[in-house]
Amino acid sequence: MSTRAVLEVIALDAEDAVAAQAGGADRLELVTDMAADGLTPPTRTFTAIRAAVDIDLRVMLRLTDGFAAGDTGRLVDVAGELRAAGADQFVLGFLDADGGVDLDAVERVVEVLAGCRWTFHRAVDRAADRDALRKELADLPGLDTYLTAGAATGVDEGLPRLLAEARRAGEPGYEQTILVGGGLRLDHVPDLLAAGIDAFHIGGAARPGGWQGPVSREAVRSWRSALELPRGAGDGAR
């Protein structure tokens, strides 16, 4: 019996969004400026994508490169603008200078989201203590997902940690979905599925021509097919 996992694809514009949905994406992460690893897109980009597709959209809230919050007041304003435009799912995550969660900045932004669902992004992979970070954030409203590779360098190094955290599902701080992304390849998928991980995030893997080219419907479809393999059948899919 096949089980459908969640496939999230990075989209920069409406063309990307349409191709990703056609390929079988369940959700999009909306960003701009991948040279800075993904910043908040203009509100007009969100509205154009929202008009073009009918799958879930998670909008990045990040104004500068790196994982510091920067101008928290501006972040709050931008989040409010996107909410007013109809955005109802988000991606965010801020660290302080010591690698701990910047709880003040996160709480201020989450307050304006007013219960919207959100992902804490790969800042968790740069945290000084990711277990402590998870526990500090555990009770914040709307947090339902961690986007993580298990390590700052990517899934190759982080796979053992991802599998270990999957075994902790349901513990305090570990109730949220693990969304695996960051150097994720198709050959990682069988082990992740076998561990019960059922959410996957791709960016460059959906773009055979690199970040200067669009999302490929066919590339997304290949991921969609891999994620629908029966649980336990992964060894033959490598």
Buried (B, 14 or more C-beta within 10 A) or exposed (E): EEEEBBBBBBBBBBBBBBBBBBBBBBBBBBBBBBEEBBBBBEBEBBBBBBEBBEBBBBBBBBBBEEBBBBEBEEBBEBBBBBBEEEBBBBBBBBBBEEBBBBBEBBBBBBEBBEEBBBBBBBBBBBBEEBEEBBBBBBEBEBBEBBBBBBBEEBBBBBBEBBBEBBEBBEEEBBEBBBBBBBBBEBEBBBBBBBBEBBBBBBBEBBBEEEEEEBBBBEBBBBBBEBBBBEBEEBEEBE
